[in-house]
Amino acid sequence: MERLSAISLTMALAVASAHAEEKPMDTEHQNLRLVPVAENLEQPWGVAVLPGGLFVISERTGQIQTFYNGERQEVEGLPGIHVEGQAGLLDIAASPDYPDTGWLYFTYSNGDTGSTATALARGRLAGDRLVDVEELFEQNRRSEPGPQAGSRLAWLEDDTLLMSVGDRGSPERAQDTQDHAGSILRLDPQGLAPEDNPLLEEAGYLPEIYSWGHRHVLGLAVDEDRDNIWAVEARSNGHDELLLIQRGENHGWADEGEDSGMLERGASSGFFNEDEVVEPAYRFSEDVSPSGLAVVNGEHYPQWQGNLLVGGLESEQLYRIEVTDGNEVAGVEELLDEPLGPVRDVRQGPDGYLYVLVGDENGMLYRLEPNE
């Protein structure tokens, strides 16, 4: 697919803007604006921004929508997806070699009203259909459809894939290292555990687990320049967290509030204690329900290099988090003067722009541009 010219992209944004207004943002370092790119989305969850100006958006209700040059198209050919509560079609991401292979990876709830599991599949776009669809991975223990299914995807520099799975509403599962729930997994492009996974040969651990002790990671991003993996997680005790993920380590859910003492009771492996829990890099001071996370390194935001951009489901806010070279949080800026709507996803595209996915039944995709 040929890359959109600047004129074509401007026309595409103009079509969307005819129905939705731009939103100016005066931030500490830069004047910006949110420009509508796509609208009328039904419970959007994730967005893949592809080279050439193609936007691929997953809707939790079980649809994929594509937007190109102002034209919208619904994609057919998805596998069976169970939609109930927070279960349904979840995240979507293009493979690093997408221009050569065309692979799109996506997570979803596989099952029925009796039980579901968070699964990973991939397929290729062919017009308005997804073809060559194959399921690559399914978490090892099914449960009743409900909260905290997950999921987010992020590629590492070595072309392995990180996939988060929520605790499925059962906090104790996040401390069971023979259960995929409550974990971040690391998989190869075929959905298998890479040979250098940190716990591959450790007794009592599933080989796909990269880190565990997670409630519901809905933001996952890789900073290749600093060799960091960042995640944001909603905690039911009101202390939503920014996490610097450590390979093969326990990140502590559930260890506070009503679930206090769970770590002392231990996991199935029995190989750790409370002293070995990784502390969060930052705890939000208000209920944010963080969702969506991007590492900023695009040329359009010269004062934000290396910062993190985080969305809030409950707060309906965007946050810029300044991170030092030592991975310390130096400051947090709220970017919006008024609520934008529940933020679902935040991604940086190959064009260097940041994209923000917002909303429920009337969802929107915005592009964050300098307001010149």
Buried (B, 14 or more C-beta within 10 A) or exposed (E): EEEBEEEBBEEBBEBBBEEBEBBEBEBEEBEBBBBBBBBEBBBBBBBBBBBBBBBBBBBBBBBBBBBBEBEBEEBEBBBEBBBBBBBBBBBBBBBBEBEEEBBBBBBBBBBEEEEBBBBBBBBBBEEEEBEEBEEBBBBEBBBBBBBBBBBBBBBBEEEBBBBBBBBBBBBBBBBBBBBBBBBBBBBBBEBEBBEEBBBBEBEEBBBBBBBBBBBBBBBBBBBEEEEBBBBBBBBBBBBBBBBBBEBBBBBBBBBBEEBEEBBEEBBEBEBBEEEEBBEBBBEBEEBBBBBBBBBBBBEBBEEBEBBBBBBBBBBBBBBBBBBEEEEEBEEBBEBBEEEBBBBBBBBBBBBEBBBBBBBEEEBBBBBBBEBE
